[in-house]
């Protein structure tokens, strides 16, 4: 067992903690948004109707679709 002097010596040690992130927080946030957008696009794409195109799905995912993009073509 460790003595009390060893416990006191190790209590002030910092184990594997960094003062700075290895990446910029803004870059990590942008990367996270890109990953979420990609997953959202693929979820919408897998649930699309057979007559919808990939461009229609992209317009709906971006929020710029109009009724012509969301209704079946004749």
C-alpha distances in whole Angstrom, upper triangle without the diagonal:
4,6,10,12,10,10,14,14,14,16,19,19,21,21,24,26,30,32,35,36,37,40,43,42,46,46,43,46,49,47,46,49,51,48,49,53,53,51,54,57,56,55,59,60,59,60,64,67,69,71,69,68,65,67,68,64,63,66,64,61,62,64,67,69,72,74,75,72,70,73,75,77,81
4,7,8,6,7,10,11,11,13,16,16,19,18,22,24,27,29,33,34,35,38,40,40,44,44,42,44,47,45,44,48,49,47,48,52,52,51,53,56,55,55,58,60,59,60,63,67,69,71,69,68,65,66,67,63,62,65,63,60,61,63,66,68,71,73,74,71,70,73,74,77,80
4,5,5,7,9,10,11,13,16,16,20,20,24,25,29,31,34,35,37,40,42,42,46,46,44,46,49,48,47,50,52,50,51,54,55,53,56,59,58,58,61,62,62,63,66,70,71,74,71,71,67,69,69,66,65,67,66,62,63,65,68,70,73,75,77,73,72,76,77,80,83
4,5,5,6,9,10,11,13,15,18,20,23,25,28,29,33,34,36,39,41,41,44,45,43,45,48,47,46,49,51,49,50,54,54,53,55,58,58,57,60,62,61,63,66,69,71,74,71,70,67,68,69,65,64,66,65,61,62,64,67,69,72,74,76,73,72,75,76,79,83
4,5,5,6,9,10,12,14,17,19,22,24,26,28,31,33,35,38,40,40,44,44,42,44,47,46,46,49,51,49,50,54,54,53,55,58,58,58,61,63,62,64,67,70,72,74,72,71,67,68,69,66,64,66,65,62,62,64,67,69,73,75,76,73,72,75,77,80,83
4,5,5,6,9,11,11,15,16,19,21,24,26,29,31,32,35,37,38,41,42,39,42,45,44,43,46,48,46,47,51,51,50,53,55,55,55,58,60,59,61,64,67,69,71,69,68,64,65,66,63,61,64,63,59,59,61,65,67,70,72,74,70,69,73,74,77,80
4,5,5,6,9,10,14,14,18,19,23,24,28,29,31,34,36,36,39,40,38,40,43,42,41,44,46,44,45,49,49,48,50,53,53,53,56,57,57,58,61,65,67,69,66,66,62,63,64,61,59,61,60,56,57,59,62,64,68,70,71,68,67,70,72,74,78
4,6,5,7,10,13,15,19,19,22,23,27,29,31,34,35,35,39,40,38,40,43,42,41,44,46,45,46,49,50,49,51,54,54,54,57,59,58,60,62,66,68,70,67,67,63,64,65,61,60,62,61,57,57,59,62,65,68,70,72,69,68,71,73,75,79
4,6,7,8,11,13,17,18,20,22,25,27,29,32,34,34,38,38,36,39,42,41,40,44,45,44,45,49,49,48,51,53,53,53,56,58,58,59,62,66,67,70,67,66,62,63,64,61,59,61,60,56,57,59,62,64,68,70,71,68,67,71,72,75,78
4,6,5,9,10,14,15,18,19,23,25,26,29,31,31,35,35,33,36,39,38,37,40,42,41,42,45,46,45,47,50,50,50,53,54,54,56,58,62,64,66,63,62,59,60,61,57,56,58,57,53,53,56,59,61,64,66,68,65,64,67,69,71,75
4,6,8,10,14,14,17,19,22,24,26,29,30,30,34,35,32,34,38,37,36,39,41,40,41,44,45,44,46,49,49,49,52,53,53,54,57,61,63,65,62,61,58,59,60,56,55,57,55,52,52,54,57,59,63,65,67,63,62,66,68,70,74
4,7,10,13,13,15,16,20,22,24,27,28,28,32,33,31,33,36,36,35,38,40,39,40,43,44,43,45,48,48,49,51,53,53,55,57,61,63,65,62,61,57,58,59,55,54,56,55,51,51,53,56,58,62,64,66,63,62,65,67,70,73
4,6,10,10,13,14,18,20,21,24,26,26,30,31,29,31,34,33,33,36,38,37,38,41,42,41,44,46,46,46,49,51,51,53,55,59,61,63,60,58,55,56,57,53,52,54,53,49,49,51,54,57,60,63,64,61,60,64,65,68,71
4,7,6,9,11,14,16,18,21,23,23,26,27,25,27,30,30,29,32,34,33,34,38,38,38,40,43,43,43,46,47,47,49,52,55,57,59,56,55,51,52,53,50,48,50,49,45,46,48,51,53,57,59,60,57,57,60,62,64,68
4,6,9,12,14,15,17,20,22,22,26,26,24,26,29,28,28,31,32,31,32,36,36,35,38,41,40,41,44,45,45,47,49,53,55,57,54,53,49,50,51,48,46,48,48,44,44,47,50,52,55,57,59,55,55,58,60,62,66
4,7,10,12,12,13,16,19,19,23,23,21,23,26,25,24,28,29,28,29,33,33,32,35,37,37,38,41,42,42,44,47,50,52,54,51,49,46,47,48,45,43,45,45,41,41,44,47,49,52,55,56,52,52,55,57,59,63
4,7,9,10,12,15,17,17,20,21,19,21,24,23,23,26,28,27,28,31,32,32,34,36,37,37,40,41,42,43,46,50,51,53,50,49,45,46,47,44,42,44,43,39,39,42,45,47,51,53,54,51,51,54,56,58,62
4,5,7,9,12,14,14,18,18,17,19,22,21,22,25,26,26,27,30,31,31,33,36,36,37,39,41,41,43,45,49,51,52,49,48,44,44,46,42,40,42,42,38,38,40,43,46,49,52,53,50,50,53,55,57,61
4,7,10,12,13,13,17,18,17,19,22,22,22,25,27,27,28,31,32,32,34,36,37,38,40,42,43,44,46,50,52,53,50,48,45,45,46,43,41,42,42,38,38,40,43,45,49,52,53,50,50,54,55,57,61
4,6,8,9,10,14,14,14,16,18,18,19,22,23,24,25,28,29,29,31,33,34,35,38,39,40,42,43,47,49,50,47,45,41,41,43,40,37,39,39,35,35,37,40,42,46,49,50,47,47,51,52,54,58
4,5,7,8,11,11,10,13,15,15,16,19,20,20,22,24,25,26,28,30,31,32,34,35,36,38,40,44,45,47,43,41,38,38,39,36,34,36,36,32,32,34,37,39,43,46,47,43,44,47,49,51,55
4,7,9,12,11,10,14,15,14,16,19,19,19,22,24,24,25,28,29,30,31,34,34,35,38,39,43,44,46,42,40,37,37,39,36,33,35,36,32,31,34,37,39,43,46,46,43,43,47,49,50,54
4,6,8,7,7,10,12,11,13,16,16,16,19,21,21,23,25,26,27,29,31,32,33,35,36,40,42,43,39,37,34,34,35,33,30,32,32,29,28,31,33,36,39,42,43,40,40,44,45,47,51
4,5,5,6,9,10,11,12,15,16,17,19,20,21,23,25,26,27,29,31,32,33,35,36,40,42,43,39,37,33,33,35,32,29,31,31,28,26,29,31,34,38,41,42,38,39,43,45,46,50
4,5,5,6,9,10,10,12,14,15,16,18,20,21,22,24,26,27,29,30,32,33,35,38,40,41,37,36,32,32,33,30,28,29,29,26,25,27,29,32,36,39,40,37,37,41,43,45,48
4,5,5,6,9,10,11,12,14,15,17,18,20,21,23,25,26,27,28,30,32,33,36,38,39,35,34,30,29,31,28,25,26,27,23,22,24,26,29,33,36,37,34,35,38,41,42,46
4,5,5,6,9,10,11,12,14,15,16,18,20,21,23,24,26,27,29,31,31,35,37,37,34,32,28,28,29,27,24,26,26,23,21,24,26,29,33,36,36,33,34,38,40,41,45
4,6,5,6,9,10,10,12,14,15,16,18,20,21,23,24,26,27,29,30,34,36,37,33,32,28,28,29,26,24,26,26,22,21,24,27,29,33,35,37,33,33,37,39,41,44
4,5,5,6,9,10,11,12,14,15,16,18,20,21,23,24,26,27,28,32,34,35,31,30,27,26,27,24,22,23,23,20,19,21,24,26,30,33,34,31,31,35,37,39,42
4,5,5,6,9,10,11,12,14,15,16,19,20,21,22,24,26,27,30,32,33,29,27,24,23,25,22,19,21,21,17,16,19,21,24,28,31,32,28,29,33,35,36,40
4,5,5,6,9,10,11,12,14,15,17,18,20,21,23,25,26,29,31,32,28,27,23,23,24,22,19,21,21,18,17,20,23,25,29,31,32,29,29,33,34,36,40
4,5,5,6,9,10,11,12,14,16,17,18,20,21,23,24,28,30,31,28,26,23,23,24,21,19,21,20,17,17,19,22,24,28,30,31,28,28,32,33,35,39
4,5,5,6,9,10,10,12,14,15,16,18,20,21,22,26,28,29,25,24,21,20,21,18,16,18,17,13,13,16,18,21,24,27,28,25,25,29,31,32,36
4,6,5,6,9,10,10,12,14,15,16,18,20,21,25,26,27,23,22,18,18,19,17,14,16,17,13,13,16,18,20,24,26,27,24,24,28,29,31,35
4,5,5,6,9,10,11,12,14,15,17,19,20,24,25,27,23,22,18,19,20,17,15,18,17,14,14,18,20,22,25,28,28,25,25,28,29,31,35
4,5,5,6,9,10,10,12,14,15,17,18,22,24,25,22,21,18,19,19,16,14,16,15,12,13,15,18,20,23,25,26,23,22,26,28,30,33
4,5,5,6,9,10,11,12,14,16,16,20,22,23,19,18,15,15,16,12,11,13,12,8,9,12,15,16,20,22,23,20,20,23,25,27,31
4,5,5,6,9,10,10,12,14,15,19,20,22,18,17,13,14,15,12,10,13,13,10,11,14,17,18,21,23,24,20,20,23,25,26,30
4,5,5,6,9,10,11,13,14,18,20,21,18,18,14,16,16,13,12,15,14,11,13,16,18,19,22,24,25,21,20,23,24,27,30
4,5,5,6,9,10,11,12,16,18,20,16,16,13,14,14,10,10,12,11,8,10,12,15,16,19,20,21,18,17,20,22,24,28
4,5,5,6,9,10,10,14,16,17,14,13,10,11,11,7,7,10,9,6,9,12,14,14,17,19,19,15,15,18,20,22,25
4,5,5,6,9,10,13,15,16,14,13,10,12,13,9,10,13,12,10,13,15,17,17,20,21,21,17,17,20,20,22,26
4,5,5,6,9,12,14,17,14,14,12,14,14,10,11,14,12,10,14,15,18,17,20,20,21,18,16,19,20,22,26
4,6,5,6,10,12,14,11,11,10,12,10,7,9,11,9,7,11,12,15,13,16,17,17,14,12,15,16,19,22
4,5,5,9,10,12,9,9,7,10,9,6,8,11,10,9,13,14,16,14,17,18,17,14,13,15,15,18,21
4,6,9,10,13,11,11,10,13,13,10,12,15,13,13,16,18,19,18,20,20,20,17,15,17,17,19,22
4,7,9,12,10,12,11,14,12,10,13,15,12,12,16,17,18,16,18,18,18,15,13,15,15,18,21
4,6,8,6,8,9,11,9,7,11,12,11,11,15,15,16,14,16,15,15,12,10,11,11,14,17
4,6,5,9,11,13,10,10,13,14,13,14,18,18,18,15,16,14,14,12,10,10,9,11,14
4,6,8,10,13,11,11,15,16,15,17,20,20,20,17,18,17,15,13,12,12,9,11,13
4,7,10,12,10,11,14,15,14,17,19,19,19,15,16,14,12,10,10,9,7,7,10
4,7,8,6,7,10,11,11,13,15,16,15,12,13,12,11,8,8,9,7,9,12
4,5,5,7,9,10,11,13,14,16,15,12,14,14,12,9,10,12,11,11,14
4,5,5,6,9,10,10,12,14,14,12,15,16,14,11,12,14,14,14,18
4,5,5,6,9,10,10,12,11,10,12,14,12,9,11,14,14,14,18
4,5,5,6,9,10,11,10,7,10,10,9,6,7,10,11,12,15
4,5,5,6,9,10,10,9,12,13,12,8,9,12,13,14,18
4,5,5,6,8,9,9,12,14,14,10,11,15,16,17,21
4,5,5,6,5,5,8,11,11,8,9,13,15,16,20
4,5,5,6,5,8,10,11,8,8,12,14,16,20
4,5,8,8,12,14,15,12,11,15,17,19,23
4,6,8,11,14,15,12,13,17,19,21,24
4,6,9,12,13,11,11,15,18,20,23
4,7,10,11,9,11,14,17,18,22
4,7,8,6,7,10,13,15,18
4,5,6,7,9,12,13,16
4,5,5,6,10,11,14
4,6,6,8,8,11
4,6,8,9,12
4,7,9,12
4,6,9
4,7
4
